[in-house]
Amino acid sequence: ETGVTQSPTHLIKTRGQQVTLRCSSQSGHNTVSWYQQALGQGPQFIFQYYREEENGRGNFPPRFSGLQFPNYSSELNVNALELDDSALYLCASSDEPTGGYEQYFGPGTRLTVT
Amino acid sequence: QQPVQSPQAVILREGEDAVINCSSSKALYSVHWYRQKHGEAPVFLMILLKGGEQKGHDKISASFNEKKQQSSLYLTASQLSYSGTYFCGTEKAGGGADGLTFGKGTHLIIQP
């Protein structure tokens, strides 16, 4: 059991709105990564936080932002939602950001933008 | 670029063996394998680090050829529970917090 949890499970938003997704990492894990998984595709890296600082980012626009808190929780914020933002959003926690550490995924939040 | 997985899909009878391949054009530090069932999160299977190692537990094993930047996942005597989509996620060599880059996945269907 990985101990990574996410909320909410499902979410429906309208184009142009803002959304906040939450993740609780496994206790002791300093690193959290967020991924977007479109239907039928592999997860795509959004960004990574290590000890409350963003230390890596994928090819996503600035309207995707995040926060990591000292209590191993984190947030993904998306502003000005677009239809293409509809996807499963996954967070994954690990001990360290690089160096071949195992990443454990949460159950995900299914976001639908209408 | 994302790694290339092959085959895209495979259908097996229970008890048969399967091999799933993952190939990258970039130098890699590690390869991570996950299995995802429909509507669920990816479940970690194993990680292989550069150095050309091989790992396994139970009837699932994997290898990593560092020179070719290729990894293979071996499923022997497949069980119904092995059905799902298998993803390889790669971590590039040379540092940098770029997360994992995933392939498009291999759909595995095990029939009784």
Interface residues (C-beta under 8 A of the other chain):
Chain A: T2 S33 Y35 Q41 G42 P43 Q44 F45 F47 Q48 Y50 N55 G56 G58 L90 P97 T98 G99 G100 E102 Q103 Y104 F105 G106 P107 G108
Chain B: Q2 Y29 S30 H32 Y34 E40 A41 P42 V43 F44 I47 L49 F87 G89 E91 G95 G96 A97 D98 G99 L100 T101 F102 G103 K104 G105
